[in-house]
Amino acid sequence: MFTGIIEELGTVESIEPRAAGARLRVRARTVLSDATPGVSIAVNGVCLTAVDLRHDSFGADLAPETLRRTNLGELRPQTIVNLERPLLPSGRLSGHIVQGHVDGAGELVTLSPLGNENWWLEVRVPPELDPYLVFKGSICLDGISLTVAKLEGGVVAVTIIPHTYENTNLKTRRPGDRINIECDIMAKYVEKMLSRIEKPSTLTVERLREEGY
C-alpha cells in the first residue's frame, strides 16, 4: 500500500520490449536505500516489483496489461518518473490509501498557472472511471495523492501547490500526455455493495388489478 506522497524523482535508463511485456530500468537512490530484491516500488503510481537491484538503479518487468492500461509503455530514456516506497505500518498516512493498481490513463488537458507558484491541472478521464470521482474526494494522478477541485464534462481538475509541482514530474508534463489514474478504493467497494442491494418491488395493488387479479 502507498500514500501518494512522492519520495523521489527517478530517471528512466532504459525500457526494453520483450515477447510479452517489457523490462524497465530506472535510476534512483532514495527508494533504494533499504530495498531488497522483490520489494514493491510505485513508478508513476504503478506498483512494480523491483529486481536486478544496483546501487543507483533497479529493474522491473512490465506485464502486457500494465503497458495497455498505464502510461509506462510510453516511457523513454531520460523520462522523469515519480517514485514511492510502500507505507510502513508505523508510518503516517499523509495522502490517502493508494494501492498502486492503476484503473486507467487520462489525457492532460491543461496545466495553467494560478499565481504564487500554484497550478490548475485538468485531466480528461475515461468514462468508466467517472462514477468513482466526487467533488473534494481523493484521486491519484501519476502516483500523486490529490483532491478533486472540480468535476465537469468528463474532466477532473485539481490544484497543484508549489511543493507538489517542484517535487513531482508534473513540471515536465504537457497537454496531450497520458496520466495514470487510480480512483479511491473505497468508492469501488461502495459501488459493489450497493449493486447487491435488491431493488424494491414495483408490484402494487393497482398493478395487480390491471393484470386481472
GUMARLUM-343728 format. One record per residue: residue in three letters; x, y, z of N, C-alpha, C in turn. Coordinates in steps of 0.2 Angstrom, whole numbers, padded with zeros to 4 digits, always signed. Layout:
BEGIN
ALAXYZXYZXYZ
...
This chain:
BEGIN
MET+0004-0006+0000+0000+0000+0000+0004+0006+0000
PHE+0002+0011-0004+0006+0018-0004+0001+0023-0002
THR+0004+0029-0002+0000+0035+0001-0001+0041-0004
GLY+0003+0040-0010+0003+0046-0015+0007+0051-0013
ILE+0012+0051-0008+0017+0056-0007+0023+0054-0010
ILE+0025+0057-0016+0031+0056-0019+0037+0057-0015
GLU+0042+0052-0015+0048+0052-0012+0054+0054-0016
GLU+0054+0053-0022+0059+0054-0026+0057+0054-0034
LEU+0061+0058-0038+0060+0058-0045+0066+0054-0048
GLY+0064+0049-0051+0068+0044-0054+0069+0046-0062
THR+0074+0043-0065+0075+0044-0072+0075+0037-0076
VAL+0072+0037-0081+0072+0031-0085+0078+0030-0088
GLU+0081+0024-0087+0088+0022-0090+0087+0019-0097
SER+0082+0014-0096+0080+0010-0102+0073+0007-0102
ILE+0070+0005-0107+0064+0001-0107+0065-0003-0113
GLU+0065-0010-0112+0067-0015-0117+0061-0019-0119
PRO+0058-0018-0125+0052-0023-0126+0054-0030-0126
ARG+0049-0034-0124+0050-0041-0124+0045-0045-0128
ALA+0045-0051-0129+0040-0055-0132+0033-0054-0129
ALA+0033-0053-0122+0027-0052-0119+0029-0047-0113
GLY+0027-0040-0114+0028-0035-0110+0035-0032-0111
ALA+0038-0029-0106+0044-0026-0107+0048-0026-0100
ARG+0055-0024-0100+0059-0023-0094+0061-0016-0094
LEU+0059-0013-0088+0061-0006-0087+0066-0005-0082
ARG+0071+0000-0083+0076+0001-0078+0076+0008-0077
VAL+0076+0010-0070+0075+0017-0068+0081+0018-0063
ARG+0084+0024-0064+0089+0027-0060+0086+0030-0054
ALA+0089+0028-0048+0086+0031-0042+0091+0030-0036
ARG+0089+0033-0030+0094+0032-0024+0090+0032-0018
THR+0085+0036-0017+0081+0036-0010+0077+0030-0009
VAL+0074+0028-0015+0069+0022-0014+0073+0016-0014
LEU+0080+0016-0015+0084+0010-0015+0088+0009-0008
SER+0087+0014-0004+0091+0014+0002+0090+0008+0007
ASP+0084+0006+0007+0083+0000+0011+0079-0006+0006
ALA+0080-0006+0000+0077-0010-0005+0081-0017-0005
THR+0077-0022-0005+0079-0029-0006+0075-0032-0013
PRO+0078-0037-0016+0075-0040-0022+0068-0042-0021
GLY+0064-0040-0025+0057-0041-0024+0052-0036-0021
VAL+0055-0031-0018+0052-0026-0015+0047-0022-0020
SER+0042-0019-0017+0037-0015-0022+0040-0008-0022
ILE+0039-0005-0028+0041+0002-0029+0036+0005-0034
ALA+0032+0010-0032+0027+0013-0036+0031+0018-0041
VAL+0030+0017-0048+0033+0021-0053+0027+0024-0057
ASN+0026+0031-0056+0021+0035-0059+0014+0032-0056
GLY+0014+0029-0050+0008+0027-0047+0007+0019-0048
VAL+0011+0016-0052+0010+0009-0054+0015+0005-0049
CYS+0012+0000-0045+0016-0004-0041+0019-0009-0045
LEU+0026-0009-0045+0030-0014-0048+0035-0017-0043
THR+0037-0023-0046+0042-0027-0042+0049-0026-0044
ALA+0053-0023-0039+0060-0021-0041+0064-0027-0041
VAL+0068-0028-0047+0073-0034-0047+0079-0031-0050
ASP+0084-0035-0050+0091-0033-0053+0093-0026-0049
LEU+0093-0026-0043+0095-0020-0039+0102-0018-0040
ARG+0104-0012-0041+0110-0010-0041+0111-0004-0037
HIS+0117-0001-0036+0117+0004-0031+0114+0011-0033
ASP+0112+0012-0039+0109+0018-0042+0103+0017-0047
SER+0101+0010-0047+0095+0009-0052+0092+0002-0050
PHE+0086+0001-0052+0083-0005-0052+0079-0007-0058
GLY+0078-0013-0059+0074-0016-0065+0067-0018-0063
ALA+0062-0018-0067+0055-0020-0066+0052-0023-0072
ASP+0049-0028-0072+0046-0031-0078+0039-0028-0078
LEU+0037-0026-0084+0030-0024-0086+0026-0029-0090
ALA+0020-0031-0087+0016-0035-0090+0012-0032-0096
PRO+0010-0036-0100+0006-0033-0106+0000-0029-0103
GLU-0003-0031-0098-0009-0027-0095-0007-0020-0093
THR-0001-0020-0089+0002-0014-0087+0003-0009-0093
LEU+0006-0012-0098+0008-0007-0104+0001-0005-0107
ARG-0004-0009-0107-0010-0007-0110-0014-0002-0106
ARG-0014-0002-0099-0018+0002-0095-0015+0008-0092
THR-0008+0008-0093-0005+0014-0090-0001+0018-0095
ASN+0003+0023-0093+0007+0026-0097+0015+0024-0097
LEU+0016+0018-0094+0023+0016-0093+0026+0014-0100
GLY+0021+0011-0104+0024+0009-0111+0026+0015-0115
GLU+0024+0021-0113+0027+0027-0117+0033+0030-0114
LEU+0036+0027-0109+0042+0030-0106+0048+0029-0111
ARG+0052+0034-0111+0058+0034-0115+0064+0035-0110
PRO+0070+0033-0112+0076+0035-0109+0076+0043-0107
GLN+0078+0044-0101+0078+0051-0098+0072+0054-0096
THR+0066+0050-0097+0060+0052-0094+0060+0052-0087
ILE+0057+0058-0084+0057+0058-0076+0050+0055-0074
VAL+0051+0051-0069+0045+0047-0066+0045+0048-0058
ASN+0039+0048-0056+0038+0048-0049+0039+0042-0045
LEU+0042+0042-0040+0044+0036-0036+0041+0036-0029
GLU+0039+0030-0026+0037+0030-0019+0038+0023-0017
ARG+0040+0022-0011+0041+0015-0007+0034+0014-0004
PRO+0032+0008-0002+0026+0006+0001+0026+0009+0008
LEU+0020+0010+0011+0020+0013+0018+0022+0008+0023
LEU+0026+0010+0028+0027+0006+0033+0021+0006+0038
PRO+0020+0001+0042+0015+0000+0047+0015+0006+0052
SER+0021+0008+0053+0022+0014+0058+0022+0021+0055
GLY+0021+0021+0049+0022+0027+0045+0015+0031+0046
ARG+0015+0037+0043+0009+0042+0043+0006+0041+0036
LEU-0001+0041+0036-0004+0041+0030-0006+0048+0028
SER+0000+0051+0025-0001+0059+0024-0005+0060+0018
GLY-0006+0055+0013-0010+0056+0007-0017+0053+0008
HIS-0018+0048+0004-0024+0043+0005-0022+0036+0003
ILE-0026+0031+0004-0024+0024+0003-0024+0023-0005
VAL-0018+0022-0007-0016+0020-0014-0014+0013-0015
GLN-0016+0010-0019-0014+0003-0020-0009+0002-0025
GLY-0008+0007-0029-0003+0006-0035-0006+0002-0040
HIS-0013+0001-0040-0016-0003-0046-0020+0002-0050
VAL-0017+0005-0055-0020+0010-0060-0026+0008-0063
ASP-0031+0012-0063-0038+0010-0066-0038+0012-0073
GLY-0034+0017-0075-0034+0019-0082-0030+0025-0083
ALA-0029+0027-0089-0025+0033-0091-0029+0038-0094
GLY-0029+0045-0091-0032+0050-0094-0028+0055-0098
GLU-0031+0060-0101-0027+0064-0105-0026+0071-0102
LEU-0020+0074-0101-0019+0080-0098-0022+0085-0103
VAL-0027+0089-0101-0030+0095-0104-0026+0101-0104
THR-0025+0103-0098-0021+0109-0096-0018+0109-0090
LEU-0012+0113-0089-0008+0114-0083-0007+0121-0083
SER-0011+0125-0080-0010+0133-0081-0009+0136-0074
PRO-0005+0141-0074-0003+0144-0068-0009+0148-0064
LEU-0009+0148-0058-0014+0151-0054-0011+0158-0051
GLY-0005+0158-0050-0001+0163-0047+0002+0161-0040
ASN+0007+0164-0038+0011+0162-0032+0013+0155-0032
GLU+0015+0153-0038+0018+0146-0040+0013+0140-0039
ASN+0006+0142-0039+0001+0137-0039-0001+0135-0046
TRP-0004+0129-0047-0006+0127-0054-0013+0124-0054
TRP-0016+0125-0059-0023+0121-0060-0022+0116-0066
LEU-0023+0110-0064-0022+0104-0068-0029+0101-0070
GLU-0030+0100-0076-0036+0097-0079-0034+0090-0083
VAL-0038+0085-0081-0036+0079-0084-0043+0076-0087
ARG-0043+0074-0093-0049+0070-0096-0049+0063-0094
VAL-0054+0061-0090-0054+0054-0088-0059+0049-0092
PRO-0057+0043-0092-0061+0038-0096-0068+0038-0093
PRO-0073+0037-0097-0080+0037-0094-0081+0032-0089
GLU-0078+0026-0090-0080+0021-0085-0077+0023-0078
LEU-0073+0028-0077-0070+0030-0070-0074+0035-0067
ASP-0078+0039-0071-0082+0044-0068-0086+0043-0062
PRO-0089+0037-0062-0093+0036-0056-0089+0035-0049
TYR-0083+0035-0050-0079+0034-0044-0076+0041-0041
LEU-0077+0046-0045-0074+0053-0043-0080+0057-0041
VAL-0078+0061-0035-0083+0065-0032-0079+0072-0030
PHE-0083+0077-0030-0080+0084-0028-0077+0083-0021
LYS-0071+0085-0020-0067+0085-0014-0065+0078-0012
GLY-0066+0073-0016-0064+0067-0015-0056+0066-0017
SER-0053+0060-0015-0046+0059-0017-0046+0056-0024
ILE-0040+0057-0027-0038+0054-0033-0031+0054-0034
CYS-0028+0049-0037-0021+0048-0038-0019+0049-0045
LEU-0015+0054-0047-0013+0055-0054-0006+0054-0054
ASP-0004+0049-0058+0004+0048-0059+0007+0046-0052
GLY+0003+0044-0048+0006+0042-0041+0005+0047-0036
ILE+0002+0053-0038+0002+0059-0033-0005+0059-0030
SER-0005+0059-0023-0012+0060-0020-0014+0067-0021
LEU-0020+0068-0023-0023+0075-0025-0031+0075-0023
THR-0033+0081-0022-0040+0082-0020-0044+0085-0026
VAL-0050+0082-0028-0054+0084-0034-0057+0091-0032
ALA-0055+0096-0036-0057+0103-0035-0063+0104-0040
LYS-0064+0100-0045-0069+0102-0050-0070+0095-0054
LEU-0076+0094-0056-0078+0088-0060-0084+0090-0065
GLU-0082+0090-0071-0087+0093-0076-0085+0090-0083
GLY-0090+0088-0086-0090+0086-0093-0084+0081-0094
GLY-0083+0076-0090-0078+0071-0090-0071+0073-0089
VAL-0070+0079-0086-0064+0082-0085-0063+0083-0077
VAL-0058+0080-0074-0057+0082-0067-0051+0087-0066
ALA-0052+0091-0062-0047+0097-0060-0045+0096-0053
VAL-0039+0098-0052-0035+0098-0046-0031+0104-0045
THR-0030+0106-0039-0025+0112-0038-0018+0109-0036
ILE-0013+0111-0039-0006+0109-0038-0002+0114-0034
ILE+0000+0113-0028+0003+0118-0024+0010+0118-0026
PRO+0014+0123-0024+0021+0124-0026+0025+0118-0024
HIS+0025+0115-0018+0029+0109-0016+0028+0103-0021
THR+0021+0102-0022+0020+0096-0027+0023+0097-0034
TYR+0022+0103-0036+0024+0105-0043+0032+0104-0043
GLU+0036+0106-0038+0043+0106-0038+0046+0099-0037
ASN+0042+0095-0034+0044+0088-0031+0041+0082-0035
THR+0038+0083-0040+0035+0078-0044+0037+0079-0052
ASN+0035+0075-0056+0036+0075-0063+0031+0080-0067
LEU+0026+0083-0063+0021+0087-0066+0024+0093-0070
LYS+0030+0095-0068+0033+0101-0072+0036+0099-0078
THR+0036+0092-0080+0038+0090-0086+0033+0088-0091
ARG+0026+0089-0088+0021+0086-0092+0018+0092-0097
ARG+0015+0089-0102+0012+0094-0107+0005+0092-0109
PRO+0001+0096-0112-0006+0094-0114-0005+0088-0119
GLY-0010+0084-0119-0010+0078-0123-0006+0072-0120
ASP-0002+0073-0115+0001+0067-0111-0004+0063-0108
ARG-0003+0057-0107-0007+0052-0104-0005+0052-0096
ILE-0010+0052-0092-0009+0052-0085-0012+0046-0081
ASN-0008+0043-0077-0011+0037-0074-0016+0039-0069
ILE-0022+0036-0068-0027+0037-0064-0028+0031-0059
GLU-0028+0032-0053-0031+0027-0048-0036+0030-0044
CYS-0042+0028-0044-0048+0030-0040-0048+0028-0033
ASP-0051+0031-0029-0052+0029-0022-0055+0022-0021
ILE-0051+0018-0018-0053+0011-0017-0060+0011-0014
MET-0061+0015-0009-0067+0015-0005-0073+0016-0010
ALA-0073+0020-0015-0078+0021-0020-0080+0015-0023
LYS-0075+0011-0025-0076+0004-0028-0080-0001-0024
TYR-0078-0001-0017-0082-0005-0013-0089-0003-0012
VAL-0090+0003-0011-0097+0006-0010-0101+0004-0016
GLU-0098+0005-0022-0102+0003-0028-0104-0004-0028
LYS-0099-0008-0027-0101-0016-0027-0106-0018-0022
MET-0106-0015-0016-0111-0016-0010-0118-0014-0012
LEU-0118-0008-0015-0124-0005-0017-0127-0009-0023
SER-0123-0012-0027-0126-0016-0033-0129-0022-0031
ARG-0127-0024-0025-0130-0031-0022-0137-0030-0018
ILE-0138-0024-0017-0144-0022-0013-0150-0023-0018
GLU-0155-0027-0016-0161-0029-0020-0165-0022-0021
LYS-0167-0021-0027-0172-0015-0028-0179-0017-0026
PRO-0182-0012-0023-0189-0014-0020-0194-0015-0026
SER-0198-0020-0025-0203-0022-0030-0207-0016-0032
THR-0209-0016-0038-0214-0011-0041-0221-0014-0041
LEU-0222-0020-0038-0228-0023-0038-0233-0019-0033
THR-0239-0017-0036-0243-0013-0032-0250-0016-0032
VAL-0255-0014-0028-0262-0016-0029-0265-0014-0035
GLU-0263-0008-0038-0266-0006-0044-0263-0010-0050
ARG-0257-0012-0049-0254-0016-0054-0257-0023-0055
LEU-0259-0026-0049-0262-0032-0048-0269-0032-0052
ARG-0273-0026-0050-0279-0025-0053-0279-0025-0061
GLU-0274-0022-0063-0273-0021-0070-0272-0028-0074
GLU-0269-0032-0070-0267-0039-0073-0273-0044-0072
GLY-0278-0041-0069-0284-0046-0068-0285-0050-0062
TYR-0281-0048-0056-0281-0051-0050-0286-0048-0045
